[in-house]
Amino acid sequence: MENIYKPHLVRIEQKKQEAPDTYSFRLVFVDEKMRENFQFRAGQFGEYSVFGYGESPFCIASPPTRKGYIECCFRAVGRVTKALMDKEEGDYIGFRGPYGNYFPIEKFYDKNLLFIAGGIALPPLRSVIWNVLDLRERFGEVTILYGARTVADMVYKNELQLWEQRPDVKLIQTVDPGGETPDWKGKVGLVPHVLKEISPQSENTIALVCGPPIMIKFTFPVLKDLGFSDEVVYTTLENKMKCGLGKCGRCNIGNIYVCKDGPVFTLSQINRMPPDF
């Protein structure tokens, strides 16, 4: 019987420091057959492990349209992520997955897409953004609102420049008051405030939101005021997960296991969850 807890061996092909305490990896499966056949959907997550330290769950940050590798992005704040930070290109770590559900990309065809992300929460939406841009002709307008505490805290800075230069993408960047630099050309203000300021159209538009809980809390009411129904607002609750398999119970919310029933939910689904989760 296959051991469901056994990770696959992956090699760190590329390591980048995205922010002062945040890193991204490009990972390649050591097993050639696994490398060729591995499939996932945008929004799914995996368990990343350092032998002797444990494992930590976070999203697959690369799009399923790019084959031969997977990518992840993490902030070094705990035992496992600090051990991951110490790894270098050429080193090996463990990966198991993919787990969970995903953003239903096919339902978004011919729709306008509004991406709203804050800080380290850009990676889950990055997978969807590149998935959409790789199939660009199937979607309507693409708007990305991305904010962080400071300019230094922004991740994937090179890709933000690429998106800004694309004529088929509208990118709005913002930092919290006091987080700007002398050469900052973006907006200054909290994400919900900037969202209200730019007032994107809600007609035929899907909104995908990912960020710190406080950002999400104040973003949802703005979307409602702009005319977005709960059924077209999506978010991901991957920060609620632990084992990834629904065994440990850490992700349990009422009768829902985030790692199996999520991590992607509509606002309509979230509103039916216990209010104190």
Secondary structure, 3 states (H helix, E strand, C coil): CCCCCCCEEEEEEEEEEEECCEEEEEEEECCHHHHHHCCCCCCCEEEEEECCCEEEEEECCCCCCCCCCEEEEEECCCHHHHHHHCCCCCCEEEEEEEECCCCCHHHHCCCEEEEEEEHHHHHHHHHHHHHHHHCHHHCCCEEEEEEECCCCCCCCHHHHHHHHHCCCCEEEEEECCCCCCCCCCCEECCHHHHHHHHCCCCCCEEEEEECCHHHHHHHHHHHHHCCCCHHHEEEECHHHCCCCCCCCCCCEECCEEHHHHCCEEEHHHHHCCCCCC
